């Protein structure tokens, strides 16, 4: 298991009927929210390793993870990518975005035909259903990190 952060805007929406029976949807959407999250990460020297999401600025979810940081002398600031992601999630949450760090399925896949299918089939064989996939930047050895947000069958 690895850590992935999931961020969303803290907005609410509701649906109501007006006097003529017309549906009215009121919502505070986050136009520019994704750029703001990315700016927060940049300001704290976090580099994205992977990202995905849906309806991100429409009260949806931005799923992401970051790389371990190092100082100017090559000394680690974070213990690992997971530690960096947990720290980044706290910072983004503190800046007003509903953000949590959660465990997700993870694999470093060969850049080869069928690798992603095999990863998904393994999750399915263990009773999991993939809700969201996030593909990251290549590792030094050429493998591709992939994270999956997974639901379990009941």
N, C-alpha and C positions, 0 to 999 in steps of 0.2 A: 504494500500500500504506500501511496505517496500523498502529499498534501496539495490541494488546489484551493484557491480562493474564489469565492463567488460574490460578486458585488451587484447591487442594484440601487436605484434611486429610492429615497424614502418618500414616495408620493402615494397618495391614495386616490382611488377613483370610485365613483358611484354612478348608478343609472337610475333615472327617475322619469316619470311621465309628466309632460306639461298638461295644461287644461284641455288641449286638443288631442290628447292621446299620443303625441309624438314623443319618441324616446329621446332623451337628452343624456349624453355621457359627459360627465365633468371629470377632468383629470389634470394633474400637474405633471406633465412629461418633462424629461430631462434633456432638452435640446442642448447639446454640448457636453453632456455628462461623461461620455466616453473620453473625449479629449481631456476633460478635467481629471479623470482617474489616471489617465496616462501621464499627465503632467505631474501629478502627485508622485507617481512611481519614479519618474525621471528626476524630480527634485530631490529624492532620497537615494538616488544613484542605483535604482533597481533596474535590471535589464530583463525584459520579458523572455521567457523560454517557450511559452505556449499560450494560446488564447483561443477562445471560442465564445459563443453565446447566441442569444436570440432576443429580438425586440429590445435590444440593450437600452436605447434611449426612449423606449415606449413602456417603461416600467417593467422591463424584462430583466435578464441576467447576463452579466459579463463574467465568464469563467476564465481564470488565468493562473499562471504560476511564473515565478521569477527565478533567476540564477543566483547562486551564492555570490556574495560580493567580496572583493579583496581590496585592501588599502594600496597606496602607492608603492609600498615595498613588497607587495605580493602576499601579505599576511591576511588570513581569512577574517572577515568581519562577521560572517555568519558561519555556522557549523556545516550547513548543507543547503541545497536548494530548498528543501522542506522548511528549514529554520528561517531562511530568508523570506519565503512565502508567508509564513506565519507572522513574521515581523511586519511585512508589507501590508498584510490584511489588517492588522491592528491600526496601522497608520491611516490607511484608506478609510476604515470605519470611523476613526477619530475625526476625519475631515467631512463627515456627514453622509457617507454612503453606507448603506446596510451591507456589511461585508463579514463573511465568516470563512474560516479555514477548515476544510473538511478532508477526510481521507477518501481517496479515489483509487480505482484500479489503475495500474501503471505497467507499461512494458517498454523496453528499448528494442524496437523492431529492426530487423534487417531491411534495407532498402531493396526489397525483392517482391516480385509478384506473389500474392497470397498471404503475405505477412499480416496485414491488417485483418483479413478474413479469419485467419487462425486465432488471432487475439480475441476477436469477437466470439468465435465459436467456443473458445475456452471459457469465456464469461458465461455464455449461454449454457454450456454443459454443467456449470456450477450453480445454475438456477438464476443467473442474473439476466437482466434486460437492459441494454444500453439506452440511456436517455440522451446522452450528449457525448461527443468525442472531441478531444482537443489534441491537435498534432503540434509538436514543438520543433524548435530549431535543431539541426543535427548535432549529435554528440561528436567528440573528437575522434571516436573510432568509426564514424560514419553511420551508426545506428540512429534511428529516429525515435525520440521519446513520444509516447502516446498515452494520454490519460482518458479514462472513461468514467463518467458519472453513471452509476449503475443502481437500478432498483432490483429488489429481490422478489421472486414469485412467492405468494403466500401459500 
